[in-house]
Protein backbone atom coordinates (compact mmCIF):
# COMPACT_ATOMS: atom_id res chain seq x y z
CA UNK A 1 0.00 0.00 0.00
CA UNK A 2 1.29 3.46 -0.85
CA UNK A 3 1.67 6.43 1.46
CA UNK A 4 -1.47 8.14 2.73
CA UNK A 5 -1.71 11.22 4.95
CA UNK A 6 -3.76 10.78 8.12
CA UNK A 7 -5.93 13.79 7.30
CA UNK A 8 -7.12 12.15 4.09
CA UNK A 9 -8.55 9.11 5.89
CA UNK A 10 -10.22 10.89 8.81
CA UNK A 11 -13.92 10.00 9.04
CA UNK A 12 -13.79 7.65 6.04
CA UNK A 13 -16.22 4.77 5.97
CA UNK A 14 -14.81 1.33 6.67
CA UNK A 15 -16.23 -1.41 4.43
CA UNK A 16 -15.46 -5.10 4.02
CA UNK A 17 -14.49 -6.65 0.70
CA UNK A 18 -18.18 -7.28 -0.09
CA UNK A 19 -18.97 -3.57 0.38
CA UNK A 20 -20.81 -3.92 3.70
CA UNK A 21 -20.33 -0.82 5.83
CA UNK A 22 -18.66 -1.61 9.16
CA UNK A 23 -18.49 1.96 10.43
CA UNK A 24 -16.56 5.21 10.28
CA UNK A 25 -12.91 5.77 11.15
CA UNK A 26 -12.65 7.58 14.46
CA UNK A 27 -8.93 7.23 15.19
CA UNK A 28 -5.84 5.12 14.60
CA UNK A 29 -3.73 3.33 17.24
CA UNK A 30 -0.01 2.85 16.81
CA UNK A 31 2.93 1.51 18.79
CA UNK A 32 4.79 4.51 20.19
CA UNK A 33 8.20 2.81 20.23
CA UNK A 34 8.13 1.61 16.62
CA UNK A 35 5.49 3.79 14.96
CA UNK A 36 3.81 0.63 13.63
CA UNK A 37 0.08 1.09 12.96
CA UNK A 38 -1.87 -1.41 15.03
CA UNK A 39 -5.62 -0.75 14.93
CA UNK A 40 -8.30 1.33 13.30
CA UNK A 41 -10.63 2.68 15.97
CA UNK A 42 -14.05 2.54 14.34
CA UNK A 43 -17.38 4.08 15.27
CA UNK A 44 -19.49 1.05 14.30
CA UNK A 45 -22.48 1.20 11.97
CA UNK A 46 -25.72 0.68 13.89
CA UNK A 47 -26.31 -2.56 11.94
CA UNK A 48 -22.87 -4.05 12.74
CA UNK A 49 -22.74 -7.24 14.81
CA UNK A 50 -20.12 -6.01 17.30
CA UNK A 51 -19.70 -9.37 19.02
CA UNK A 52 -17.28 -10.52 16.28
CA UNK A 53 -14.83 -7.67 16.96
CA UNK A 54 -12.54 -6.51 19.72
CA UNK A 55 -14.13 -3.56 21.47
CA UNK A 56 -12.93 -0.45 23.25
CA UNK A 57 -15.92 1.20 24.87
CA UNK A 58 -18.32 2.35 22.16
CA UNK A 59 -15.77 1.63 19.41
CA UNK A 60 -14.62 -1.54 17.64
CA UNK A 61 -10.97 -2.20 16.86
CA UNK A 62 -9.97 -3.45 13.44
CA UNK A 63 -6.36 -4.54 13.00
CA UNK A 64 -4.48 -2.38 10.53
CA UNK A 65 -3.11 -5.59 9.01
CA UNK A 66 -6.61 -6.30 7.66
CA UNK A 67 -6.66 -3.13 5.50
CA UNK A 68 -6.47 -4.03 1.80
CA UNK A 69 -7.20 -0.66 0.15
CA UNK A 70 -7.62 3.03 0.92
CA UNK A 71 -9.47 5.10 -1.66
CA UNK A 72 -12.96 6.55 -1.28
CA UNK A 73 -13.43 3.97 1.50
CA UNK A 74 -11.09 2.00 3.71
CA UNK A 75 -11.54 -1.62 2.61
CA UNK A 76 -10.73 -4.40 5.07
CA UNK A 77 -10.56 -8.16 4.80
CA UNK A 78 -13.11 -8.99 7.47
CA UNK A 79 -11.72 -12.51 7.93
CA UNK A 80 -8.56 -10.89 9.35
CA UNK A 81 -10.51 -8.33 11.39
CA UNK A 82 -12.65 -10.56 13.60
CA UNK A 83 -11.60 -11.81 17.03
CA UNK A 84 -9.45 -14.93 17.15
CA UNK A 85 -11.42 -18.12 17.66
CA UNK A 86 -14.56 -16.86 15.91
DOTI-899574 format. One record per residue (C-alpha): residue number from 1; residue in one letter; x negated, z, y. Coordinates in nm, 3 decimals, padded with zeros to 5 digits. Layout:
N
<vomar: NUM | firo: A | x: X | z: Z | y: Y>
...
END
This chain:
86
<vomar: 1 | firo: X | x: 00.000 | z: 00.000 | y: 00.000>
<vomar: 2 | firo: X | x: -00.129 | z: -00.085 | y: 00.346>
<vomar: 3 | firo: X | x: -00.167 | z: 00.146 | y: 00.643>
<vomar: 4 | firo: X | x: 00.147 | z: 00.273 | y: 00.814>
<vomar: 5 | firo: X | x: 00.171 | z: 00.495 | y: 01.122>
<vomar: 6 | firo: X | x: 00.376 | z: 00.812 | y: 01.078>
<vomar: 7 | firo: X | x: 00.593 | z: 00.730 | y: 01.379>
<vomar: 8 | firo: X | x: 00.712 | z: 00.409 | y: 01.215>
<vomar: 9 | firo: X | x: 00.855 | z: 00.589 | y: 00.911>
<vomar: 10 | firo: X | x: 01.022 | z: 00.881 | y: 01.089>
<vomar: 11 | firo: X | x: 01.392 | z: 00.904 | y: 01.000>
<vomar: 12 | firo: X | x: 01.379 | z: 00.604 | y: 00.765>
<vomar: 13 | firo: X | x: 01.622 | z: 00.597 | y: 00.477>
<vomar: 14 | firo: X | x: 01.481 | z: 00.667 | y: 00.133>
<vomar: 15 | firo: X | x: 01.623 | z: 00.443 | y: -00.141>
<vomar: 16 | firo: X | x: 01.546 | z: 00.402 | y: -00.510>
<vomar: 17 | firo: X | x: 01.449 | z: 00.070 | y: -00.665>
<vomar: 18 | firo: X | x: 01.818 | z: -00.009 | y: -00.728>
<vomar: 19 | firo: X | x: 01.897 | z: 00.038 | y: -00.357>
<vomar: 20 | firo: X | x: 02.081 | z: 00.370 | y: -00.392>
<vomar: 21 | firo: X | x: 02.033 | z: 00.583 | y: -00.082>
<vomar: 22 | firo: X | x: 01.866 | z: 00.916 | y: -00.161>
<vomar: 23 | firo: X | x: 01.849 | z: 01.043 | y: 00.196>
<vomar: 24 | firo: X | x: 01.656 | z: 01.028 | y: 00.521>
<vomar: 25 | firo: X | x: 01.291 | z: 01.115 | y: 00.577>
<vomar: 26 | firo: X | x: 01.265 | z: 01.446 | y: 00.758>
<vomar: 27 | firo: X | x: 00.893 | z: 01.519 | y: 00.723>
<vomar: 28 | firo: X | x: 00.584 | z: 01.460 | y: 00.512>
<vomar: 29 | firo: X | x: 00.373 | z: 01.724 | y: 00.333>
<vomar: 30 | firo: X | x: 00.001 | z: 01.681 | y: 00.285>
<vomar: 31 | firo: X | x: -00.293 | z: 01.879 | y: 00.151>
<vomar: 32 | firo: X | x: -00.479 | z: 02.019 | y: 00.451>
<vomar: 33 | firo: X | x: -00.820 | z: 02.023 | y: 00.281>
<vomar: 34 | firo: X | x: -00.813 | z: 01.662 | y: 00.161>
<vomar: 35 | firo: X | x: -00.549 | z: 01.496 | y: 00.379>
<vomar: 36 | firo: X | x: -00.381 | z: 01.363 | y: 00.063>
<vomar: 37 | firo: X | x: -00.008 | z: 01.296 | y: 00.109>
<vomar: 38 | firo: X | x: 00.187 | z: 01.503 | y: -00.141>
<vomar: 39 | firo: X | x: 00.562 | z: 01.493 | y: -00.075>
<vomar: 40 | firo: X | x: 00.830 | z: 01.330 | y: 00.133>
<vomar: 41 | firo: X | x: 01.063 | z: 01.597 | y: 00.268>
<vomar: 42 | firo: X | x: 01.405 | z: 01.434 | y: 00.254>
<vomar: 43 | firo: X | x: 01.738 | z: 01.527 | y: 00.408>
<vomar: 44 | firo: X | x: 01.949 | z: 01.430 | y: 00.105>
<vomar: 45 | firo: X | x: 02.248 | z: 01.197 | y: 00.120>
<vomar: 46 | firo: X | x: 02.572 | z: 01.389 | y: 00.068>
<vomar: 47 | firo: X | x: 02.631 | z: 01.194 | y: -00.256>
<vomar: 48 | firo: X | x: 02.287 | z: 01.274 | y: -00.405>
<vomar: 49 | firo: X | x: 02.274 | z: 01.481 | y: -00.724>
<vomar: 50 | firo: X | x: 02.012 | z: 01.730 | y: -00.601>
<vomar: 51 | firo: X | x: 01.970 | z: 01.902 | y: -00.937>
<vomar: 52 | firo: X | x: 01.728 | z: 01.628 | y: -01.052>
<vomar: 53 | firo: X | x: 01.483 | z: 01.696 | y: -00.767>
<vomar: 54 | firo: X | x: 01.254 | z: 01.972 | y: -00.651>
<vomar: 55 | firo: X | x: 01.413 | z: 02.147 | y: -00.356>
<vomar: 56 | firo: X | x: 01.293 | z: 02.325 | y: -00.045>
<vomar: 57 | firo: X | x: 01.592 | z: 02.487 | y: 00.120>
<vomar: 58 | firo: X | x: 01.832 | z: 02.216 | y: 00.235>
<vomar: 59 | firo: X | x: 01.577 | z: 01.941 | y: 00.163>
<vomar: 60 | firo: X | x: 01.462 | z: 01.764 | y: -00.154>
<vomar: 61 | firo: X | x: 01.097 | z: 01.686 | y: -00.220>
<vomar: 62 | firo: X | x: 00.997 | z: 01.344 | y: -00.345>
<vomar: 63 | firo: X | x: 00.636 | z: 01.300 | y: -00.454>
<vomar: 64 | firo: X | x: 00.448 | z: 01.053 | y: -00.238>
<vomar: 65 | firo: X | x: 00.311 | z: 00.901 | y: -00.559>
<vomar: 66 | firo: X | x: 00.661 | z: 00.766 | y: -00.630>
<vomar: 67 | firo: X | x: 00.666 | z: 00.550 | y: -00.313>
<vomar: 68 | firo: X | x: 00.647 | z: 00.180 | y: -00.403>
<vomar: 69 | firo: X | x: 00.720 | z: 00.015 | y: -00.066>
<vomar: 70 | firo: X | x: 00.762 | z: 00.092 | y: 00.303>
<vomar: 71 | firo: X | x: 00.947 | z: -00.166 | y: 00.510>
<vomar: 72 | firo: X | x: 01.296 | z: -00.128 | y: 00.655>
<vomar: 73 | firo: X | x: 01.343 | z: 00.150 | y: 00.397>
<vomar: 74 | firo: X | x: 01.109 | z: 00.371 | y: 00.200>
<vomar: 75 | firo: X | x: 01.154 | z: 00.261 | y: -00.162>
<vomar: 76 | firo: X | x: 01.073 | z: 00.507 | y: -00.440>
<vomar: 77 | firo: X | x: 01.056 | z: 00.480 | y: -00.816>
<vomar: 78 | firo: X | x: 01.311 | z: 00.747 | y: -00.899>
<vomar: 79 | firo: X | x: 01.172 | z: 00.793 | y: -01.251>
<vomar: 80 | firo: X | x: 00.856 | z: 00.935 | y: -01.089>
<vomar: 81 | firo: X | x: 01.051 | z: 01.139 | y: -00.833>
<vomar: 82 | firo: X | x: 01.265 | z: 01.360 | y: -01.056>
<vomar: 83 | firo: X | x: 01.160 | z: 01.703 | y: -01.181>
<vomar: 84 | firo: X | x: 00.945 | z: 01.715 | y: -01.493>
<vomar: 85 | firo: X | x: 01.142 | z: 01.766 | y: -01.812>
<vomar: 86 | firo: X | x: 01.456 | z: 01.591 | y: -01.686>
END
